[in-house]
Amino acid sequence: MAPFPNKDSDEVLDKSAIDEELSDLAVDLLLLSQELINTKLKLETLSKAGWMEMAKARYIMGPSSVSVLQLPTQESEKPVCASATLDVSQCQRNSGSVRYNYYSLCPPSSPSEEQTSGSDGIRLRKFDINVLSEDGAAGSKVEKVAAAAAGGSSAGRSSVNDPIRWFGFMPPMPLRQSQNHFKSAVDTVVEIANIQSEIRGVEDRIKFLNRTKKGKMESKVEGSISTQDLEEEKVLSLEPLNIH
Amino acid sequence: MPASKYKNGEQRMIGVIGDEDTCTGFLLAGVGDKNPKKGLGPNFFVVEKMTKQADIEEGFRSLVSRDDIAVILICQHIANDIRYLIDEQTAIASKSALPCILEIPSKQIAYDGSKDPVLSKLRQFLGEK
């Protein structure tokens, strides 16, 4: 913005720009709050559907088969790796005036990571006849076989780490449907986190603008007081009229 | 104007504090994590009817103090019991805003927007103007 020669008009323009931005941010806050309510109601709907299917699965399998007893406890030694992880990054809009954290779900981990995260200590060996027939030496084939196994069995390995396996080898369909509902709920949770984070960023910007506006008004008032003092001093310094 | 990223991200997890069904559901979705070798306990805390308030507070503090958790989901009726702790954490985490604490609807009580702290703070904010 080019500086204006007239100081008063420059201050007026800044104040009007601040007021305009504050109005826009207030509208943003209203829209974001409505979006937050709608998304939370969507989460409630998904969660209810998930609880209902879980109750059906519990009815089929028995009360203790789908309960906290199947969940990994503090005492158990077997590690559990989360498949739903978040990527947290910084985001900005309005030319950098509003900054907030942005959350996104990470893609599922690679097969090599899943391989190293296993604590069983058992290596899966799959012997592919086509791979073995290419070369005679068996030792060099171990690496190729391991690579082929890692590439080919990634889907199988991810099913081994699927939390639904904690509830039995062949879980019933309602439990799978419950899992799908809660996976959708996790996506909704990420949306809610982003909205909440953006609300926080907008609130911080509003606080900053209000402080700036207040500072400008205070400096203007001080300026006007100082000019008034100068005028009073001038009046007092005038020589009294001599009346003869 | 669309938002843009300006800083690379870090990978973090989701923590859950809820009743049995809520924790089971989110763990089914793949949120659960535990690594005893690294000294990391589970990233979830199950609150039952007999769970003491002190245990809930301890569970909340343990999840909040972890560096690898970005979002903590907590059922609204449990959050009402430890409201003062959540407000304290929100005030402390003003700069980094992590972990983000989300209150989610619980099985026992329907979602009440009037009790949501984010929305009530927003109403106060707009009302002050």
Contacts between the chains, C-beta under 8 A, distances in Angstrom:
chain1	res1	chain2	res2	distance
A	22	B	129	7.6
A	26	B	126	6.5
A	26	B	129	6.5
A	29	B	122	6.3
A	29	B	125	7.1
A	29	B	126	6.4
A	30	B	126	7.3
A	33	B	119	6.1
A	33	B	122	5.1
A	36	B	118	6.8
A	36	B	119	6.9
A	37	B	113	5.5
A	37	B	119	7.1
A	40	B	104	7.7
A	40	B	105	6.9
A	40	B	111	5.8
A	40	B	113	7.5
A	40	B	116	7.5
A	41	B	111	6.6
A	43	B	104	6.2
A	43	B	105	6.5
A	44	B	105	4.0
A	44	B	110	7.2
A	44	B	111	4.9
A	47	B	22	7.3
A	47	B	25	7.0
A	47	B	104	7.2
A	47	B	105	6.0
A	47	B	107	7.7
A	50	B	25	4.8
A	51	B	21	5.3
A	51	B	25	6.9
A	51	B	107	5.7
A	54	B	21	6.0
A	54	B	24	6.7
A	54	B	25	6.4
A	66	B	24	7.0
A	67	B	20	6.5
A	67	B	24	7.4
A	68	B	20	4.9
A	68	B	23	7.1
A	68	B	24	6.9
A	68	B	46	5.3
A	68	B	48	7.8
A	70	B	24	7.8
A	71	B	23	6.8
A	71	B	24	6.5
A	71	B	27	5.9
A	71	B	32	7.2
A	71	B	44	7.7
A	71	B	46	7.2
A	72	B	32	6.5
A	72	B	34	5.2
A	72	B	42	6.1
A	73	B	42	7.4
A	74	B	41	5.5
A	74	B	42	6.3
A	76	B	34	7.8
A	77	B	36	5.7
A	79	B	34	5.9
A	79	B	35	4.7
A	79	B	36	6.3
A	79	B	37	6.6
A	80	B	32	5.5
A	80	B	33	5.8
A	80	B	34	4.4
A	80	B	35	7.8
A	80	B	42	7.6
A	81	B	33	6.3
A	81	B	35	7.8
A	82	B	13	5.2
A	82	B	14	7.6
A	82	B	30	6.2
A	82	B	31	5.9
A	82	B	32	6.1
A	82	B	33	3.7
A	82	B	43	7.1
A	83	B	30	3.5
A	84	B	14	6.6
A	84	B	29	5.9
A	84	B	30	4.2
A	84	B	31	5.0
A	85	B	11	5.4
A	85	B	12	6.7
A	85	B	13	5.6
A	85	B	14	7.8
A	86	B	11	7.1
A	86	B	12	5.2
A	86	B	13	6.9
A	86	B	14	6.4
A	86	B	70	5.0
A	86	B	71	6.4
A	87	B	9	4.1
A	87	B	10	7.3
A	87	B	11	5.8
A	87	B	12	7.9
A	88	B	9	5.3
A	88	B	10	5.4
A	88	B	11	7.9
A	88	B	12	5.5
A	88	B	70	4.9
A	88	B	98	7.0
A	89	B	5	5.0
A	89	B	7	5.8
A	89	B	8	6.3
A	89	B	9	3.4
A	89	B	10	7.8
A	90	B	5	6.7
A	90	B	6	5.7
A	90	B	7	3.8
A	91	B	3	4.7
A	91	B	4	6.9
A	91	B	5	5.5
A	91	B	6	7.4
A	92	B	3	6.5
A	92	B	4	6.1
A	92	B	6	5.6
A	93	B	1	5.5
A	93	B	2	6.9
A	93	B	3	4.2
A	93	B	4	7.3
A	94	B	1	5.8
A	95	B	1	7.3
A	96	B	6	7.8
A	100	B	97	7.5
A	101	B	70	7.9
A	101	B	97	5.7
A	101	B	98	6.9
A	101	B	100	7.2
A	102	B	3	7.1
A	102	B	5	6.5
A	102	B	9	7.9
A	103	B	70	6.5
A	103	B	71	6.7
A	103	B	100	7.6
A	104	B	9	7.6
A	106	B	11	5.8
A	162	B	30	8.0
A	163	B	27	5.6
A	163	B	28	5.2
A	163	B	29	7.8
A	163	B	30	6.1
A	163	B	32	6.4
A	164	B	28	6.1
A	175	B	28	7.7
A	178	B	25	6.5
A	178	B	28	6.5
A	179	B	28	4.4
A	179	B	29	6.5
A	181	B	25	7.7
A	182	B	25	4.2
A	182	B	26	5.8
A	182	B	28	5.4
A	182	B	29	4.0
A	183	B	29	4.6
A	183	B	30	7.4
A	185	B	25	7.2
A	185	B	26	7.3
A	185	B	29	6.8
A	186	B	14	7.3
A	186	B	26	6.9
A	186	B	29	4.8
A	186	B	30	7.6
A	186	B	31	6.5
A	189	B	14	7.0
A	189	B	71	7.0
A	189	B	73	6.3
A	189	B	102	6.5
A	189	B	104	7.2
A	190	B	71	7.9
A	192	B	102	5.7
A	193	B	70	7.9
A	193	B	71	5.1
A	193	B	100	5.2
A	193	B	102	6.1
A	196	B	100	6.3
A	196	B	102	6.7
A	196	B	118	5.8
A	197	B	97	6.5
A	197	B	100	6.3
A	199	B	118	6.6
A	199	B	122	6.6
A	200	B	97	5.9
A	203	B	122	7.8
A	203	B	125	6.1
A	206	B	125	7.3
